[in-house]
Amino acid sequence: MADDPVSRLVPFGAGNAPPTPGPDRPVDLRSDTVTRPTPGMRAAIAGAEVGDDVYAEDPTVNALEAEVAALFGHEAALFAPTGSMANQIAIQLLVPPGEELLCDADAHVVTYETGAAAAIGGVSTRTWSPVGADLDPEVVAAMIRPDGYHTVPTRAVAVEQTHNRGGGGVIPLGTLRELRRVADDAGIGLHCDGARIWHAHIADGVPLTSYGELFDTLSVCLSKGLGAPVGSLVLGSTERITRARTIRKRMGGGMRQVGVLAVAGRYALRHHVQRLAEDHVRAARLADALVPFGVLANPVRTNIVPLDLSKCGFDAPGLATAARQRGVLVSVLGPRTARLVTHHDLDDADVDRAIEVLTAIFRS
C-alpha cells in the first residue's frame, strides 16, 4: 500500500481487539455498522478531554477535525453525528435550493437519506442508471444542464467511494480524475460520499490526499469499518466549513461535550485503518466459498459481498430467515438481492461458521 500519513499515526496495537463474543452471539454479516467499541476505544472515551463544541471549544473535536482535514489535504473539516448529515451538509454547500445534483440511482444520498436533499436543502436530483463503481464520466458530462431558460441548472455531481449498493466496488483513481475534468469544464462542484473511502485507500493503495485533491467536499465516516460508535466529518475549504457549521446547527447537529465521541474516531484512525485489509481477506474467503452456487452479483473488492439470488431457489427474505435460524445474519436489499459485510467484530472462526451455514443452505 502506498505510504500515507494515517499509517504513521500510531501502530496497530493491543487494546483494539474486538469485544469477546458470547457463545450465543450470531455471526452478524448485515453491515459494518454493527461494530462495537473495543476495550482500548472505551478507555479512550473515558479519558477524553472535552469542551463545548457549539463554541468550537472542544479540544478533542478540534484535533480530530484538523487531523482528518490534513489527511485528505483539505483546509478544514467539521464533525457531524452521522454520515447522512455530513452528506447533506456538503450537498447544501455546493447546490443552492431549486438547483440540481447529479448522482447514480443507487447512491446513498438519494437511496438511504429519506429524501433529505429535497426536504431539507430544496435540492433537485437527477440520476444516471446505477452501475456501482463502473461509472462513465462521459455519461455524466452529457447530463449536465447549464443555466438557461426554465431549466434546472446542474451545480454538482456526487459519487460514492466505495459504492455500497455497488457491492463495495472501488471507483478507479483515473475515472475520478476524468470526472474532475468534466466538473471543471462545466464549472460545477464534485462531492464524494466517502463513507468507506478508507476501504478504497487500503484496497487500491491510493493515498488519501490523492482522493482529497479531486473533490470540493467529502464526507468520511468513522463508524462502519473503522469501528467508532458514531461520527462522520465534512471536508472542504475554510470558507465552506464555516458555512457548514451554520448548516449543521440548522439541522439539529449542534453538539456540546462531544469529545467523548470524537476521541473514538481519533482512536480508530490510529488503530483500525490498516486492519481493514483483514476484512477484505475475509470477504474474499466468503465470496470464494459461494462461487459454485452462482450467487455473486459482482467481484468482491473490499468488505462487501453482494448476492444476486435470481438464479437460485431462494429469495432474499427466505435466505435471511434460513440463515438467522442457524445463527448467521444477512442483509436483505431487495426481493432477490442480499448482502454480506465483514467487519471488525468478526474473526476467522465467524467466517468459517458463516461459510458452513450458507453453503449448507444453498445446497439444500
N, C-alpha and C positions, 0 to 999 in steps of 0.2 A: 504494500500500500504506500502511496506517496506520503512523504513527510507532511505533517500538518500540526499547527500549534496545539490542537486538542490532545494529541498523543503525548505531548510533553508536560501536561499539567501535573498529574500525579500518576504513578504507575498503578496498574490493576493490582489490587492487594486484598489482604484479609479484611473481613468485615462486610464484604459486599456479596457474600453468598446469599442465595435466595432463602426466605424463611423455610424452615424444615417442614415438609409436607406431612400431614397426618395420614394415617393408614387408609382412611376412607375418603381422602380428598380425590375428586375426579381429575383426570387429565384435561385441563381446560384449554382447548385449541380455538376458542371462539375469537379471541382478539388478544393483542399485546397490551390492551388497556386494563387487563385484569391483574397485572403485576402489583405486588405489594412492596412497601419499603423494606429494604434489607436491614439487618441489625445495625450495620455501620451508618446507614442513612438515618435511622431512627435516632441514633446517638447524636448525629449532626443536627437534626431538628431540635432535639432537647437543648442543645447548647447554642442555638442561633442567636446572634446579636440582632436586635430589631429596633425599629422606629416607625414613625407614621409615614407610610408611602404616599398618601394623598399630598402630603407636604414635601414629597421626594426626600424624606429624611430616614428611610430605612437603609442602613449601610449595606446589608446583605443583598437587598434588591438592587441597589445601585451598582454593587460589584458584579452581580450576575449580568445586568444589562450591559455594562461596559465590556465584560468578558466575552459575551456572545456576539456583540457587535464587532469586536475585534477579530473574532474567529472567522467571520464572514467578510471582513474588510469594509464594514459599513460604519457610518459615523455614530449611530445611536441605536438603541433598542428600548422597547417597553414591555415589561412583564404583564401578562394577561392571564386570567384564571383558566381560560380554555382555548383550544385551537380554533374553535368556531368563532369566538370573539376576536381572536387575533386576525383571522382571515377577513372578517367583516370590517374590522378597523382598517386593514390595508386596502380593501376594495373601496371604502369611502374616501381614503386618501387619494386614490387615483381616478375615481369616477364620480362626477357630480350627480346629484339627483336628476332623473329623467334622461340620463345618457347611458352608454352601453358598455358592458363587459362581455368578452368572448371567452368561452371555455369549452371543454368537451362535455358531452351529455352525461357522462358518468362522473364528472368532477365532484369532489366532496362539497365544494362551495355552492353547488346547485342541487345536490342529491341529499345531503345529510345535515343541512344547516337551516331547515324549516323555513325556507323562503326568506331568510333574513336580508339578503341583498335588496330585495324589493320592499319588504315590510319595514325595514329599519333605515336602509340607505336610499330608498327610492331609485334603485339602480335597475335598469333593464338588462336582461341577459339574453344572449343568443348562443347556440351551441353547434359544434360540429359533431358528426357521428362518432360514437365512442370507439377508440382504438387503443385505449390504455396508453402505454408509453411509446407506441409507434405513431406518434403524430407527424403530420406532414406540414412544415411551415408554409408551403405554397398554398395549401388549402386554407390555412388561417389568413394568409395575405389576401386571398380572393374574397374573404368575408368582410374585410374591414370597410366600414362606411365612413366617408369623410363628412364634414359639415356640409349641409345642403338643404334645399327646400323640403321641409316636412320630414326629413329623415331623422333617425336617432343616431347621432354620431358615436362611433366606437372610440372609447377613451383608454381601454386597457385590455390585455389578454392575461388570463390566469392559467397556469399549468400546475400539475401535481407531481411531486418527486419524493418518494416513489409513488406509483399510482395504486391506490387502494383497490378499487374495483377492477383495475387492470392487472390484478394478481401480483402486486408488489414489483411491477416492472420498473426499470430504470430508464429514464429518457437520456439518450447519449449526449455527452457534452457538445459534440458537433451539431446536433439538432438544436440544442438550446442556443448555441451561438448564432445559428441561422435564424432562429426565431427572434433573437435580439436585433438582428439586422432588419428583419421585417418590421418590428416595432419602431425602430429608429427611422426607417424610411417613411413610415406613416405618422410619425410624431406622437405615438401613443405609449402608455406605460406597460410594464410587464411585471406581473406578480407571480411568486412561487409559493404555493401551499406546500411547505416543506415539513409536513408532519413527520415524515420518515426520511428526511434528507440525510440523516446520519447513516441510515442503511445504504443509501446510494453511495455515500462517501466511502464506506467500507467495501462495498461490492465492487466498485469501479476504481477505487484509489484516487478519485478526483479530489483535490484539495478543496476545503470549504470556501476558501477565498475565490476559487475559480467559479464556483456557483454564485457566490455573493456578488461578484462584479457584473453579472449578467442581468440582475433584477433590480428594479426600482424599489420594490418592497418584497420581503419574505416573511412568512410565519414559520417558526420552528418549534417543535413540540418536545417537552422534557419528560412527559409521561410516555406511554406506549413503550417503544423499545428501550428507552433509557431508564424506565422504571421509577421515575419520580411520581408521587401520588397525584400531582396536579401541576399545570402550568405550561404556557407557551409564551413566545416572545414575538413581537413585531419588529422588524428591522428596516431601517431606511435612513434618510438624511436627517440631520439635526432638525431642520425645519419641519419635515414631515412628522417626526416623532413628537415634537412639541404639539402639533395639531392632534396627533394620535392620543395624547394624554387627555385632551378635552373630549374626544370621541369616546374613549374608554369610560370616562366618568358619566357621560350621557347615557351609555349603555348599561350603567349599573356596575361598572367594573372598578370603581374606586375602592382601594383596599387599604387597610391600616397596617398593623404589625405583621406584614405578610412575609417577613424574612424567614419565618418558620417554614414556609413553602419554598421560597427562593433558595434556601440553603440545600434543600433536597435536590434541586436542579443543579446547583454547583457540585454537589457530591456526585451526581450522575455523570456529569461531564468528565469528572476526574477518574471515575471507576468503571463506567458502563459503556463507553463508546466502542472501545476496541473489542470487547466481548461480544458485540453484535455479530461478529463472524461466526461464533458458535451457533447462534440462532439460524444463520444461513445454512450452515452444515446440517443442522438437524432438520430444517425444512427440506433440503435436498434429499436426505435419507427418507423422509416421509414420501416425497414425490416418487423417488425411485421404486419404493415398495408398491406404489399404486399404479405404476406404468402398465403392468399386464392387464389391468381392468379397463383401460381406455377412458379414464375419468378425468385426466388432467386437462384443464382448459387451455393452458399455455405453459411454456417452460418456466421453471421456478428460478428466479434470480436472487431473491432476498429471503425474507422470513414468512412469506405468504404463499400458501399452496392453494390455488383456485381449482375448484372441481366443477366440471360440466357433466351432469348426470343424464343428459338427454339420450345417451346410447346404452344406458344400463337399466336395470329393473327397478331402480329406486328413484323416488322424487326426493328433493332436499329435506322436506319435513320428515319423511319416512326414515331417511338416513340418520337425521339428527336424533329421532326418537330411539331408533335401534342402538345407536352409539351411546346415548345417555344411559340406557338401561344397562350397559356394560361398562359404565364409568368413564366415558370419553365425551366431551362436549364439543359440538361442531356448530359453526355459524351458518345460518340459513340466509342467503341473499336473494333468493327467488325460487320459483317452483322447481327448477332443475339446476339451481346454482347454489353451491356451498363453498365454504372457505375454512382452511386450517391455518392457524397462525402460531408460530413458535415464538418463545419469549423467555425472559429472564427467570421466570418461576418454574420452568420445565428443565429437566435434565435428560440424560440419555436413556435412563430407565423409563421415564414417562413416554419418550418417543417410541421405545420398544413396545410398551404396552399399547399405545395408540395404533401402531402398525399391526400388532396382533389382533386387536379388536376390529379395525377397519377392513383388513384383508379377509377376516372371517365373515364379516357382513357381506362383502362384495362376492365372496364365493358361494354364499347361501342361495 
